[in-house]
């Protein structure tokens, strides 16, 4: 992981976690049922990739937190070459350390640069 990064490359950003939106109802019942809500929610990284309007090969993904393994896999699959996120809180690291280690390992194996600020 590196802490330096040139911000003049193509990049994805400014997306949020969200319920599947195309024709799927986000009813109060679904929103208040944690298991259902989690199954229907896309992480911000997947939302950004899904709504991209240009090829993503070689692009940069900016995240508010380290990527989970599923978002890492999606980023790798579409050819993202740089992923940036802020230093996670100690609580985040304690809760997600195994997932974080595996996603960073996946990025390393795929030649994706991880930048932490």
C-alpha positions as CSV (number, residue, x, y, z in Angstrom):
1,X,0.0,0.0,0.0
2,X,1.2,3.5,-0.7
3,X,0.3,6.9,0.6
4,X,1.2,9.0,-2.4
5,X,-1.0,9.3,-5.5
6,X,-1.3,11.5,-8.5
7,X,-4.8,12.9,-8.8
8,X,-4.8,13.6,-12.5
9,X,-5.9,10.1,-13.7
10,X,-9.4,8.9,-14.6
11,X,-11.3,8.1,-11.4
12,X,-14.6,7.1,-10.0
13,X,-16.1,8.7,-6.9
14,X,-19.1,10.3,-5.2
15,X,-21.4,7.3,-4.9
16,X,-23.1,5.9,-1.8
17,X,-24.4,2.6,-0.6
18,X,-28.0,2.2,-1.8
19,X,-30.9,-0.1,-2.4
20,X,-31.3,-1.6,-5.8
21,X,-33.2,1.1,-7.6
22,X,-34.4,0.1,-11.0
23,X,-38.0,-1.0,-10.4
24,X,-37.4,-2.5,-7.0
25,X,-39.4,-1.1,-4.1
26,X,-37.6,0.0,-1.0
27,X,-40.6,-0.3,1.3
28,X,-40.5,0.5,5.0
29,X,-40.9,-3.2,5.7
30,X,-37.7,-4.0,3.7
31,X,-35.8,-1.1,5.1
32,X,-36.5,-2.1,8.7
33,X,-35.6,-5.8,8.2
34,X,-31.8,-5.8,8.5
35,X,-31.3,-9.1,6.7
36,X,-33.5,-8.1,3.8
37,X,-32.0,-4.6,3.5
38,X,-28.4,-6.0,3.5
39,X,-29.3,-8.4,0.7
40,X,-30.8,-5.7,-1.4
41,X,-28.1,-3.0,-0.8
42,X,-25.1,-2.3,-3.1
43,X,-21.9,-0.9,-1.7
44,X,-20.9,2.4,-3.0
45,X,-18.0,0.9,-5.1
46,X,-20.4,-1.4,-6.9
47,X,-22.9,1.5,-7.4
48,X,-20.1,3.6,-9.0
49,X,-19.1,0.7,-11.3
50,X,-22.7,0.0,-12.3
51,X,-23.4,3.6,-13.2
52,X,-20.1,4.3,-15.0
53,X,-20.6,5.6,-18.5
54,X,-17.1,5.0,-19.8
55,X,-14.7,2.1,-19.8
56,X,-13.1,1.6,-16.4
57,X,-9.9,-0.1,-17.5
58,X,-7.0,1.8,-15.9
59,X,-9.2,4.0,-13.8
60,X,-9.0,5.0,-10.1
61,X,-11.7,4.2,-7.5
62,X,-12.0,6.5,-4.4
63,X,-13.6,5.0,-1.4
64,X,-14.7,6.2,2.1
65,X,-13.6,2.9,3.6
66,X,-11.4,0.0,2.6
67,X,-13.1,-2.3,0.0
68,X,-14.8,-5.5,1.1
69,X,-13.7,-8.6,-0.9
70,X,-16.8,-8.5,-3.1
71,X,-16.2,-4.8,-4.1
72,X,-12.5,-5.6,-4.6
73,X,-13.4,-8.5,-6.9
74,X,-15.7,-6.2,-8.9
75,X,-13.0,-3.5,-9.2
76,X,-10.4,-6.0,-10.3
77,X,-12.8,-7.5,-12.8
78,X,-13.5,-4.2,-14.6
79,X,-9.8,-3.2,-14.8
80,X,-9.5,-0.5,-12.1
81,X,-5.8,0.0,-11.4
82,X,-5.8,2.3,-8.4
83,X,-8.0,2.2,-5.3
84,X,-7.8,5.0,-2.6
85,X,-9.2,5.2,0.9
86,X,-8.5,7.0,4.1
87,X,-6.8,5.3,7.0
88,X,-9.5,3.2,8.6
89,X,-10.5,3.6,12.3
90,X,-9.2,1.1,14.8
91,X,-12.7,-0.1,15.3
92,X,-13.2,-0.7,11.6
93,X,-9.9,-2.6,11.4
94,X,-10.9,-4.8,14.4
95,X,-14.3,-5.6,12.9
96,X,-13.2,-6.2,9.3
97,X,-9.5,-7.2,9.6
98,X,-9.9,-10.6,7.9
99,X,-11.9,-9.1,5.0
100,X,-9.5,-6.2,4.7
101,X,-6.5,-8.4,4.6
102,X,-8.0,-10.6,1.9
103,X,-9.1,-7.6,-0.3
104,X,-5.7,-6.0,-0.1
105,X,-4.1,-9.4,-1.0
106,X,-6.5,-9.7,-4.0
107,X,-5.6,-6.2,-5.2
108,X,-1.9,-7.0,-4.8
109,X,-2.2,-10.2,-6.8
110,X,-4.1,-8.4,-9.6
111,X,-1.6,-5.5,-9.8
112,X,-4.0,-2.9,-8.4
113,X,-2.3,-0.2,-6.4
114,X,-3.9,0.6,-3.0
115,X,-3.4,4.1,-1.7
116,X,-4.2,4.9,1.9
117,X,-4.2,8.5,3.2
